[in-house]
Amino acid sequence: AEAMLKRKLDDTKVHASCLLFIDEIDILCAKREGKAHTHARLVSILLTFMDGVGQRDRKCLVVGATNRPDAIDPAIRRGGRLEREVDMPVPNERQRVEIMRALLGQYRVSVEADVEDVAKIMRGYVGADVEAVVRSAVAEEMEKERGGKGHSEGTVVISSEALRRAVRKYVPSTLRSRTFEMRHTSAEELGGMGEKLSEMRKALLWPYTKEKEYTRFKLKQTTGILLLGPPGVGKTAVVRALAAESGLPLLLLRPSDIMSPYLGETEASLRSAFKTARASSPSILFFDEIDTLCGGRERGSDVSARILSTLLNEMDGINSGGSVIVIGATNRPDVLDDALVRPGRLEKHIHFTLPSQSERRDIFAVRLNGIDVDEDVVHSLDELARITPGFSGAMIAQACQQGAMGAVRRGKDRIGVDDLRTAVLHLSSRRDTSKEN
């Protein structure tokens, strides 16, 4: 590797002037701490070469490219080396429109699509992603024409729907992360959540759906939202549903996605998450069980204090110039640091409670919709709601699953009301035993 690098660098010496482009320079020049001696020597070879560039008569411009600037050895970024940094952000909506039009113009097709409208649902798409979408849409429509009734070449029509289908099939590069939620939940799939959906729409979506009114009355967008309530009451489900409804990318982070036993890695993961959310803005950054991540500083260690400080700094940076909505969910609000829930951060608090009897009926109805059930089940929804006090939406969903398994065990092709009663009794008994322990 060292000999090959030296040969490549020596090749530049035969030119009076040249441009040396190093793609993915973070791999070649990663931070040397803890790395093997071979890696450190590679970095040293490149540093020596760059230090000599300015001392020769010939002109050589060194350009590096990376999507991980924090991973690069700091020595390569100081004055006299890679001293000028140019940020190339994800294209905005106007730029996506221009890119799409230019790409469509390269094909012999008739464009009848509303490109501006399609570009709105392509948040987080870089140029290569837009190209892949256009190529997929054109290929699909051309294939349809070949299978048609002899249309001549050049009559392929690209509609808005063709582009939207290609968008739905494609995951943009900025969203290719295990933490980005690609699963969609519709509001219709949530029973008993009408009031919470309405409250969340006002806080989360109105700044976008009522942009003119917000501008006219100089209304401020909510900077952050805190969802409070016991497990299983639908906090995450509501956020998923509204993300799908609005088309906003949802970055869902659980403690296991962020927490690391190694010094500094948790803070680095946090910074990376915010960077990804900013690149895909407007977007939603959702911290589940945020109390695990950042409890009060007076209760924690130095590590907890550093994690909280990183989170607060990143939130303040977003509030000063980004379209990222930060949402936290917790069932232990008492352990959260006061600085996190003050105005300007997680300032909007929405309380989720266990569903009422009427809401439990709605949840049963939604969960059993589209499933083969006996007629007596339809007439027993009020009873099922009455015998499930203290059940969360998640527990009701579990009862429906166990009821279905009961029908399978009995060899039936429909769920009976007794299957559901048995499931409810079993879950109630298990919950009571858990409380006693």
C-alpha positions as CSV (number, residue, x, y, z in Angstrom):
1,A,0.0,0.0,0.0
2,E,2.8,2.4,0.8
3,A,4.7,1.7,-2.4
4,M,1.5,2.1,-4.5
5,L,0.8,5.5,-2.8
6,K,4.3,6.7,-3.4
7,R,4.1,5.7,-7.1
8,K,0.8,7.6,-7.5
9,L,2.3,10.7,-5.9
10,D,5.5,10.4,-8.0
11,D,3.3,10.4,-11.1
12,T,2.3,14.0,-10.4
13,K,5.9,15.1,-10.7
14,V,6.1,14.7,-14.4
15,H,3.5,17.4,-15.0
16,A,4.1,21.1,-14.8
17,S,0.6,21.4,-13.3
18,C,-1.9,18.9,-12.2
19,L,-4.9,18.2,-10.0
20,L,-4.7,15.3,-7.6
21,F,-8.1,14.1,-6.5
22,I,-8.4,11.7,-3.6
23,D,-11.9,10.2,-3.2
24,E,-13.0,8.9,0.2
25,I,-9.9,10.5,1.8
26,D,-11.2,9.5,5.2
27,I,-10.2,5.9,4.5
28,L,-6.6,6.9,3.5
29,C,-6.2,9.5,6.2
30,A,-8.2,8.4,9.1
31,K,-7.2,9.5,12.6
32,R,-4.0,7.8,13.6
33,E,-4.8,7.2,17.2
34,G,-5.0,3.5,17.9
35,K,-4.3,2.6,14.2
36,A,-1.6,0.2,12.9
37,H,1.8,1.5,12.1
38,T,1.2,0.8,8.4
39,H,-1.8,3.2,8.4
40,A,0.2,5.9,10.2
41,R,2.9,5.6,7.6
42,L,0.4,6.1,4.8
43,V,-0.8,9.3,6.4
44,S,2.8,10.5,6.9
45,I,3.6,9.9,3.2
46,L,0.7,12.0,2.1
47,L,1.5,14.8,4.6
48,T,5.1,14.9,3.4
49,F,4.0,15.1,-0.2
50,M,1.6,18.0,0.5
51,D,4.1,19.9,2.5
52,G,6.4,19.8,-0.5
53,V,3.8,20.9,-3.0
54,G,4.1,24.5,-2.1
55,Q,7.9,24.5,-2.2
56,R,8.2,23.4,-5.9
57,D,7.9,25.5,-9.1
58,R,5.2,23.3,-10.5
59,K,1.6,23.7,-9.6
60,C,-0.3,20.8,-8.0
61,L,-3.8,21.2,-6.5
62,V,-4.8,18.5,-4.0
63,V,-8.5,17.9,-3.6
64,G,-10.0,15.4,-1.2
65,A,-13.6,14.2,-0.9
66,T,-15.3,12.7,2.1
67,N,-18.7,12.2,3.8
68,R,-17.0,11.7,7.1
69,P,-14.9,14.8,7.9
70,D,-14.7,14.0,11.6
71,A,-12.9,10.7,10.8
72,I,-10.0,12.5,9.0
73,D,-6.7,13.0,10.8
74,P,-6.6,16.6,11.9
75,A,-3.1,17.1,10.6
76,I,-4.4,16.8,7.0
77,R,-6.8,19.7,7.6
78,R,-4.5,22.4,8.9
79,G,-3.1,25.4,6.9
80,G,-0.9,24.6,4.0
81,R,-2.6,21.2,3.4
82,L,-6.3,20.7,2.9
83,E,-6.9,24.2,4.3
84,R,-10.1,25.1,2.4
85,E,-13.3,23.1,3.0
86,V,-16.3,23.3,0.8
87,D,-19.5,21.8,2.1
88,M,-21.7,20.2,-0.6
89,P,-25.1,19.7,1.1
90,V,-28.0,17.6,-0.1
91,P,-29.9,19.4,-2.9
92,N,-32.9,21.5,-1.9
93,E,-36.3,21.3,-3.6
94,R,-35.4,23.8,-6.3
95,Q,-32.2,22.0,-7.1
96,R,-33.9,18.6,-7.2
97,V,-36.3,20.0,-9.8
98,E,-33.4,21.2,-12.0
99,I,-31.6,17.9,-11.7
100,M,-34.7,15.9,-12.6
101,R,-35.5,18.1,-15.6
102,A,-31.9,17.8,-16.9
103,L,-31.9,14.1,-16.5
104,L,-35.3,13.6,-18.1
105,G,-34.1,15.7,-21.0
106,Q,-31.5,13.1,-21.8
107,Y,-34.1,10.5,-22.7
108,R,-36.3,10.3,-25.8
109,V,-39.5,10.5,-23.8
110,S,-42.5,12.8,-23.4
111,V,-42.5,14.4,-20.0
112,E,-46.0,15.0,-18.7
113,A,-45.1,14.9,-15.0
114,D,-45.4,17.7,-12.5
115,V,-41.7,17.6,-11.6
116,E,-42.1,20.3,-8.9
117,D,-44.7,18.2,-7.1
118,V,-42.6,15.0,-7.3
119,A,-39.5,16.9,-6.0
120,K,-41.4,17.7,-2.8
121,I,-41.5,14.1,-1.7
122,M,-37.8,13.5,-2.5
123,R,-36.3,15.1,0.7
124,G,-32.9,13.8,1.4
125,Y,-32.2,12.7,-2.3
126,V,-28.8,13.6,-3.7
127,G,-28.1,13.9,-7.4
128,A,-27.2,10.2,-7.8
129,D,-30.5,9.3,-6.1
130,V,-32.5,11.5,-8.4
131,E,-30.7,9.9,-11.4
132,A,-31.6,6.4,-10.1
133,V,-35.3,7.4,-9.7
134,V,-35.5,8.9,-13.2
135,R,-33.7,5.9,-14.7
136,S,-36.1,3.5,-12.9
137,A,-39.2,5.4,-14.1
138,V,-38.0,5.6,-17.7
139,A,-37.0,1.9,-17.8
140,E,-40.4,0.8,-16.4
141,E,-42.4,2.9,-18.8
142,M,-40.3,1.8,-21.8
143,E,-40.8,-1.8,-20.7
144,K,-44.6,-1.2,-20.7
145,E,-44.5,0.3,-24.2
146,R,-42.5,-2.7,-25.5
147,G,-45.2,-5.0,-24.2
148,G,-47.9,-2.8,-25.6
149,K,-49.4,-2.6,-29.1
150,G,-46.4,-1.5,-31.2
151,H,-46.0,2.1,-30.1
152,S,-43.1,3.7,-32.0
153,E,-39.9,4.7,-30.3
154,G,-40.0,8.1,-28.7
155,T,-43.7,7.9,-27.6
156,V,-42.9,6.8,-24.0
157,V,-44.8,9.1,-21.6
158,I,-43.3,9.8,-18.1
159,S,-46.1,10.8,-15.8
160,S,-46.1,12.1,-12.2
161,E,-47.3,8.7,-11.0
162,A,-44.5,6.9,-12.8
163,L,-41.9,9.0,-11.0
164,R,-43.8,8.6,-7.7
165,R,-43.7,4.8,-8.1
166,A,-40.0,5.0,-8.7
167,V,-39.6,7.2,-5.6
168,R,-41.5,4.7,-3.4
169,K,-39.3,1.9,-4.5
170,Y,-36.0,3.7,-3.9
171,V,-34.3,4.4,-0.6
172,P,-32.1,7.6,-0.9
173,S,-28.5,7.3,0.3
174,T,-28.9,9.7,3.2
175,L,-31.7,7.5,4.6
176,R,-29.8,4.2,4.2
177,S,-29.4,3.8,7.9
178,R,-30.7,1.1,10.3
179,T,-32.2,3.9,12.4
180,F,-34.3,5.5,9.6
181,E,-37.9,4.3,9.7
182,M,-39.1,3.1,6.3
183,R,-42.1,1.4,7.8
184,H,-45.3,3.4,7.3
185,T,-48.2,3.5,9.6
186,S,-51.4,5.3,8.6
187,A,-53.6,7.2,11.0
188,E,-56.5,5.0,10.1
189,E,-54.6,2.0,11.6
190,L,-54.6,3.7,15.0
191,G,-57.7,3.2,17.1
192,G,-58.7,5.6,19.9
193,M,-55.9,8.1,19.1
194,G,-58.0,10.9,17.4
195,E,-57.4,13.5,20.1
196,K,-53.6,12.8,20.2
197,L,-53.3,12.8,16.4
198,S,-55.1,16.2,16.3
199,E,-52.8,17.7,19.0
200,M,-49.7,16.3,17.3
201,R,-50.8,17.6,13.9
202,K,-51.0,21.1,15.2
203,A,-47.5,20.9,16.8
204,L,-45.8,18.9,14.1
205,L,-47.4,19.5,10.7
206,W,-49.1,22.9,10.9
207,P,-45.9,24.9,10.3
208,Y,-45.8,23.1,6.9
209,T,-49.5,22.7,6.0
210,K,-50.3,26.3,7.2
211,E,-47.1,28.0,6.2
212,K,-48.9,31.1,4.9
213,E,-50.8,31.6,8.2
214,Y,-47.6,31.1,10.2
215,T,-45.9,33.8,8.2
216,R,-48.9,36.2,8.3
217,F,-49.2,36.0,12.1
218,K,-45.4,35.6,12.7
219,L,-46.0,32.3,14.5
220,K,-43.0,30.4,15.7
221,Q,-42.5,26.7,14.8
222,T,-42.4,24.4,17.8
223,T,-38.7,23.6,18.4
224,G,-39.2,20.3,20.1
225,I,-41.9,18.0,21.4
226,L,-41.9,15.8,24.5
227,L,-44.3,12.8,24.6
228,L,-45.1,11.6,28.1
229,G,-46.9,8.5,29.1
230,P,-46.6,4.8,30.1
231,P,-45.3,2.2,27.6
232,G,-47.7,0.9,24.9
233,V,-50.0,3.9,24.7
234,G,-49.1,4.8,21.1
235,K,-46.4,7.5,21.4
236,T,-44.2,6.0,18.7
237,A,-47.1,4.9,16.6
238,V,-48.5,8.4,16.4
239,V,-45.2,9.8,15.3
240,R,-44.8,7.1,12.6
241,A,-48.3,7.8,11.3
242,L,-47.8,11.6,11.1
243,A,-44.4,11.1,9.4
244,A,-46.1,8.9,6.8
245,E,-48.9,11.4,6.4
246,S,-46.6,14.3,5.9
247,G,-43.9,12.6,3.9
248,L,-41.2,13.8,6.4
249,P,-38.3,11.4,6.9
250,L,-38.3,9.9,10.4
251,L,-35.1,9.1,12.1
252,L,-36.0,6.9,15.1
253,L,-33.3,6.4,17.7
254,R,-33.5,4.1,20.7
255,P,-30.9,4.0,23.5
256,S,-29.3,0.9,21.9
257,D,-28.7,2.8,18.7
258,I,-26.7,5.5,20.5
259,M,-25.2,4.3,23.7
260,S,-21.7,2.8,23.6
261,P,-19.3,1.7,26.4
262,Y,-16.4,3.4,24.5
263,L,-15.3,6.9,25.4
264,G,-16.8,9.5,23.1
265,E,-18.7,7.2,20.8
266,T,-22.1,8.0,22.2
267,E,-21.5,11.7,21.6
268,A,-20.2,10.9,18.1
269,S,-23.4,8.9,17.4
270,L,-25.5,11.8,18.5
271,R,-23.7,14.3,16.3
272,S,-24.0,11.8,13.4
273,A,-27.7,11.5,13.9
274,F,-28.3,15.2,13.9
275,K,-26.1,15.6,10.8
276,T,-28.1,12.9,9.0
277,A,-31.4,14.6,10.0
278,R,-30.1,18.0,8.8
279,A,-29.1,16.5,5.5
280,S,-32.6,15.2,5.0
281,S,-34.5,18.2,6.4
282,P,-37.2,18.9,6.9
283,S,-37.2,15.7,8.9
284,I,-38.2,14.3,12.3
285,L,-35.6,13.2,14.8
286,F,-37.3,11.0,17.4
287,F,-35.6,9.8,20.6
288,D,-37.4,7.0,22.2
289,E,-36.8,6.5,25.9
290,I,-34.9,9.8,26.0
291,D,-34.7,9.5,29.8
292,T,-32.2,6.7,29.4
293,L,-30.1,8.8,27.2
294,C,-30.0,12.0,29.3
295,G,-31.3,12.1,32.8
296,G,-30.6,15.0,35.1
297,R,-26.9,16.0,35.4
298,E,-27.1,16.1,39.1
299,R,-28.1,12.4,39.1
300,G,-25.5,11.2,36.6
301,S,-21.8,10.8,35.9
302,D,-19.4,12.8,33.9
303,V,-20.3,10.6,30.9
304,S,-24.0,11.5,31.3
305,A,-23.2,15.1,31.5
306,R,-21.2,15.0,28.3
307,I,-24.0,13.2,26.5
308,L,-26.5,15.7,27.7
309,S,-24.3,18.6,26.8
310,T,-23.8,17.2,23.2
311,L,-27.6,16.8,22.8
312,L,-28.3,20.3,24.0
313,N,-25.7,21.8,21.7
314,E,-27.0,19.9,18.7
315,M,-30.6,21.0,19.5
316,D,-29.6,24.6,19.8
317,G,-27.7,24.4,16.5
318,I,-30.8,23.0,14.8
319,N,-33.1,25.6,16.3
320,S,-30.8,28.4,14.9
321,G,-31.2,27.4,11.3
322,G,-32.6,24.0,10.5
323,S,-35.9,22.3,9.6
324,V,-35.5,19.3,11.9
325,I,-38.2,18.6,14.5
326,V,-36.9,16.9,17.6
327,I,-39.2,14.6,19.5
328,G,-38.5,12.8,22.7
329,A,-40.6,10.1,24.4
330,T,-40.5,9.1,28.0
331,N,-42.4,7.4,30.8
332,R,-40.1,8.9,33.4
333,P,-40.3,12.7,33.0
334,D,-39.1,13.3,36.6
335,V,-35.5,12.2,35.7
336,L,-35.1,14.5,32.7
337,D,-32.7,17.4,33.1
338,D,-34.5,20.8,33.3
339,A,-32.4,22.2,30.6
340,L,-33.8,19.7,28.1
341,V,-37.5,20.6,28.6
342,R,-37.2,24.4,28.8
343,P,-38.6,26.7,26.1
344,G,-36.5,26.5,22.9
345,R,-35.8,22.8,23.3
346,L,-38.5,20.2,24.1
347,E,-40.9,22.9,24.9
348,K,-44.2,21.3,23.8
349,H,-45.4,18.6,26.2
350,I,-48.1,16.1,25.1
351,H,-49.4,13.6,27.6
352,F,-50.5,10.1,26.5
353,T,-52.7,8.2,29.0
354,L,-54.1,4.7,29.0
355,P,-57.2,4.5,26.7
356,S,-60.6,5.0,28.1
357,Q,-63.4,2.4,27.6
358,S,-64.6,4.0,24.4
359,E,-61.1,4.3,23.1
360,R,-60.4,0.6,23.9
361,R,-63.5,-0.3,21.9
362,D,-62.1,1.7,18.9
363,I,-58.7,0.0,19.3
364,F,-60.4,-3.5,19.3
365,A,-62.4,-2.5,16.2
366,V,-59.3,-1.3,14.3
367,R,-57.2,-4.3,15.3
368,L,-59.8,-6.8,14.2
369,N,-60.7,-5.0,11.0
370,G,-60.0,-7.1,8.0
371,I,-59.6,-10.3,10.1
372,D,-62.1,-13.2,9.9
373,V,-64.1,-13.1,13.1
374,D,-67.4,-14.7,14.3
375,E,-70.4,-12.4,14.2
376,D,-70.6,-12.5,18.0
377,V,-67.2,-10.7,18.1
378,V,-68.7,-7.7,16.3
379,H,-71.5,-7.5,18.8
380,S,-69.1,-8.0,21.8
381,L,-66.8,-5.0,21.3
382,D,-68.4,-3.1,24.1
383,E,-67.9,-6.1,26.4
384,L,-64.3,-6.5,25.4
385,A,-63.7,-2.8,26.1
386,R,-65.4,-3.1,29.5
387,I,-63.3,-6.1,30.7
388,T,-59.9,-4.5,29.8
389,P,-59.5,-1.6,32.2
390,G,-55.9,-0.5,32.4
391,F,-55.0,-2.1,29.1
392,S,-52.8,-0.1,26.8
393,G,-53.2,-0.1,23.0
394,A,-50.2,-2.5,22.8
395,M,-51.9,-4.9,25.3
396,I,-55.1,-4.9,23.2
397,A,-53.1,-5.7,20.1
398,Q,-51.5,-8.5,22.0
399,A,-54.9,-9.8,23.1
400,C,-56.1,-9.9,19.5
401,Q,-52.9,-11.8,18.4
402,Q,-53.4,-14.3,21.2
403,G,-57.1,-14.6,20.3
404,A,-56.1,-15.4,16.7
405,M,-53.6,-18.1,18.0
406,G,-56.5,-19.6,20.1
407,A,-58.6,-20.0,16.9
408,V,-55.6,-21.6,15.2
409,R,-55.2,-24.1,18.1
410,R,-58.9,-25.0,17.9
411,G,-58.6,-25.6,14.2
412,K,-61.1,-22.8,13.4
413,D,-61.0,-20.4,10.5
414,R,-62.5,-17.5,12.5
415,I,-61.7,-15.8,15.8
416,G,-64.5,-16.3,18.4
417,V,-65.3,-14.0,21.2
418,D,-64.3,-16.8,23.7
419,D,-60.8,-16.7,22.1
420,L,-60.5,-13.0,22.9
421,R,-62.0,-13.4,26.4
422,T,-59.4,-16.1,27.2
423,A,-56.6,-13.9,25.8
424,V,-57.8,-10.9,27.9
425,L,-58.0,-13.1,31.0
426,H,-54.4,-14.4,30.5
427,L,-52.9,-11.0,29.9
428,S,-54.8,-9.5,33.0
429,S,-53.5,-12.4,35.2
430,R,-49.9,-11.9,33.9
431,R,-50.1,-8.1,34.4
432,D,-51.4,-8.6,38.0
433,T,-48.6,-11.1,38.8
434,S,-46.0,-8.7,37.4
435,K,-47.3,-5.9,39.6
436,E,-47.1,-8.1,42.7
437,N,-43.5,-9.0,41.9
